[in-house]
Every structure is written in C-alpha cells, then in structure tokens.
Amino acid sequence: MQTFIAVIEKCPDTGLYVGYVPNFPGAHTQAESLDELHVNLQEVIAMLLEDGEPILETEFVGTQAVVHTFNIVIQTAVVPLSLSMPDAVFRPSCCVRLRKILI
C-alpha cells in the first residue's frame, strides 16, 4: 500500500472540489463532494501507477499559514472652505477635514 498526499481546493467558479498530487504528473481530478473526490483520486492514481512508479522530483512537506497584517496610516489635513478669504479662521465651521487612508 502506498500513500500519496493530495492538495484539495474548491473552485470558486464551478463550486467543484479539485484535487491533485503535487509533482505527480496527471494525478489530478475534480468532483462535487469530498467523498467523490477521494474515490476519483484513488482511481486516477491507480491508473497512473499501471505505467510504473512515478519519479517524484520533490517531496510534499506540508502547508503553512502566513499571516499578513495591514498597516493603516491616516493622514489628516485641514483645508479652508473659502481659500479666497486671506483672513479665514481655521474653525470646524469653515473648514473641511480630509482623510487619506494609506495601505
């Protein structure tokens, strides 16, 4: 008995589960359920093994979660509503606050 590791993804366009064995040419299939996908993977692997043992160039080790955090910087600027008034007082009643969010 041999064990192969399969990667399983769900296609957002079709809603089908897609499974493949990394670095095993031709070892891929799809199905509507995970149970059906498992059976399909067994069948395709058995069929490919009829041609002989695959020569795997790499070994699947596993997956790793990578977390990316977003740094949000908020810049605030005060702009007078009427720039034509040279003596405009910068009060909330005559100003607009602009915020620019940088990601």
N, C-alpha and C positions, 0 to 999 in steps of 0.2 A: 504494500500500500504506500502511495506517495501523497504528500500534502503540498498543495500549492496555495499561495496567498493571492487572493483576488482583491482588487480595488473595486469598490462599488460606488457609483454616483447616480444621482437622479437627474435626468434631462429636464430642464425647465420648459422646453418647447413641447415635448411629447408626453411628459409625465412618466416615461418608462425608466426602469432601472437599467443601468448599463454596467456591466462587469467585465473586467479584463485582468489577466495575469501579467504583471509588469515583466517586460523583457522576454515574453514567450510569444513569438510571432504567431498571429492568427488566433490566439486564445482570448477571444472577446465575444460577447453576446449581449442580448437585451431581453427584457421581459416586463410584464405588467406587475408582477409581485416578486418579493424576495425569494419565496419558495421556488417559484418557476425559474427565476434567475439561477438559483443554486443547481437545479437539475440541468439547465441549459449549459452551465459552466462545466459540470461533470461530463456531459456528452461531448462538448467541443474539445475538452482536454483529452478524453479517451480517444477521440477520432485523431487528434494531432499526434498522440503517442503511438498510434499504429505506424506512423512514418519513422519512428525511432525516438530516442531520448532527445529532448531539446538541449541545445548548447546555450546555457544562460550566461550572458556576459557579466551580469551583475547579480547581486543578491538583494532581495527586498528586505529592508531592515525594519521599517515601521513608519508611522506618521508622527508629526509633531505639531502641536498648536503654537502658533506665533501670534502674539497679541500686539497690535499696533494702537497706540493712543494718539489722539489728535491734540495738538497744542493750539488752543484758540487764543488769539490776541485781539483785543478790542481796542481800536483807536477812536478817540472821541475828538471832534473838532467843533468849535463854536463859530458859526457864520452869521453875521447880521442879516436880517431880512432886507433892509434897505442899505445898500452899500453907497448910495448917493448922499447919505447924510453923514458928513465928516465927524459930527459930534455925537454919533449914535452911542447910546449907553448899552453895554452888553448885559442886558437883563433877559430872563426867560421870555418876557412878553414880546421882545423884538428880535429874538434870535432863534435859530433852528439848530438842533443838535444832530450831527451826522455821525453815524457809526459804521465802521467798516470792519467786517469780521474776516480775519486772515486765517486760512487753514493751511 
